[in-house]
Amino acid sequence: MRTPLISMQDVKRSWYVVDADGKTLGRLATRIARVLTGKHKPTYTPNADTGDFVVVVNAEKVHMTGKKWSSKVYYRHSQFPGGLRTTSAGKLRDTHPTRVIESAVKGMIPANRLRAKRMARLRLFVGPDHGHAAQAPQPMKEV
């Protein structure tokens, strides 16, 4: 039996919505990364972008275990000498609530040419409302 290789014209993309309220960050991010890469489909092909769209609402209400809100540190660098900047998870949640989930999901998607396309299908919203009702997103199975 041969493994079917799907072409990009045959990809059927679905829309899923996830409520991040009270969900643990890592478990939520793994489920989202799995859907963005398309591993939940039987037609998964590693070298083709077969994933679906994911809309995350209530991104600011995601949960972290332990003292991670104060001890977990996010780094960024300006590429100039002495340009390393650090931010705690709690401060990042207060200033840019969607970046916590975005960073976790980005770290779980393979770093290759398809990563940017897969991340472009992730839509993050701070409140319970989103602008993708016309796409009729289905609720994603619980984490």
JOJOMO-V853367 format. One record per residue. N is the residue number from 1. SS is DSSP state (H for helix, E for strand, C for the rest). PHI is phi in whole degrees, 0 to 359 (none if undefined). BURIAL is 1 if it has 9 or more other ideal C-beta (glycine too) atoms within 8 Angstrom, else 0. Layout:
# JOJOMO-V853367
N_SS_PHI_BURIAL + N_SS_PHI_BURIAL
This chain:
# JOJOMO-V853367
1_C_none_0 + 2_C_264_0 + 3_C_279_0 + 4_C_286_0 + 5_C_257_0 + 6_C_271_1 + 7_C_263_0 + 8_H_293_0 + 9_H_286_0 + 10_H_268_0 + 11_C_285_1 + 12_C_252_0 + 13_C_260_0 + 14_C_251_0 + 15_E_245_1 + 16_E_234_1 + 17_E_241_1 + 18_E_231_1 + 19_E_263_0 + 20_C_275_1 + 21_C_296_0 + 22_C_80_0 + 23_C_277_1 + 24_E_286_1 + 25_H_301_1 + 26_H_295_0 + 27_H_293_1 + 28_H_293_1 + 29_H_294_1 + 30_H_294_1 + 31_H_293_1 + 32_H_294_1 + 33_H_297_1 + 34_H_296_1 + 35_H_287_1 + 36_H_295_1 + 37_H_278_1 + 38_C_91_1 + 39_C_288_0 + 40_C_277_0 + 41_C_260_0 + 42_C_288_0 + 43_C_264_1 + 44_C_299_1 + 45_C_230_1 + 46_C_298_0 + 47_C_263_0 + 48_C_239_1 + 49_C_270_1 + 50_C_252_1 + 51_C_284_1 + 52_C_247_1 + 53_E_275_1 + 54_E_229_1 + 55_E_250_1 + 56_E_250_1 + 57_E_250_1 + 58_C_57_1 + 59_H_295_1 + 60_H_283_0 + 61_H_259_0 + 62_C_292_1 + 63_E_250_0 + 64_C_236_1 + 65_C_275_0 + 66_C_66_0 + 67_C_258_0 + 68_H_294_1 + 69_H_297_1 + 70_H_257_0 + 71_H_261_1 + 72_C_286_1 + 73_E_240_0 + 74_E_254_1 + 75_E_247_0 + 76_E_211_0 + 77_E_226_0 + 78_C_275_0 + 79_C_69_0 + 80_C_250_0 + 81_C_301_0 + 82_C_75_0 + 83_C_266_0 + 84_E_283_0 + 85_E_240_0 + 86_E_238_0 + 87_E_218_1 + 88_E_282_1 + 89_H_295_1 + 90_H_295_0 + 91_H_291_0 + 92_H_295_1 + 93_H_295_1 + 94_H_288_0 + 95_H_270_0 + 96_C_226_0 + 97_C_297_1 + 98_H_280_1 + 99_H_291_1 + 100_H_294_1 + 101_H_290_1 + 102_H_300_1 + 103_H_293_1 + 104_H_294_1 + 105_H_291_1 + 106_H_298_1 + 107_H_289_0 + 108_H_260_0 + 109_C_262_1 + 110_C_303_0 + 111_C_277_0 + 112_C_218_0 + 113_C_292_0 + 114_C_271_0 + 115_H_299_1 + 116_H_295_0 + 117_H_293_0 + 118_H_291_1 + 119_H_292_1 + 120_H_292_0 + 121_C_272_1 + 122_E_266_1 + 123_E_244_1 + 124_E_246_1 + 125_C_226_1 + 126_C_284_0 + 127_C_265_0 + 128_C_281_0 + 129_C_263_0 + 130_C_220_1 + 131_C_264_0 + 132_C_243_1 + 133_H_292_0 + 134_H_293_0 + 135_H_278_0 + 136_C_51_0 + 137_C_291_1 + 138_E_269_0 + 139_E_292_0 + 140_C_284_1 + 141_C_302_0 + 142_C_300_0 + 143_C_289_0
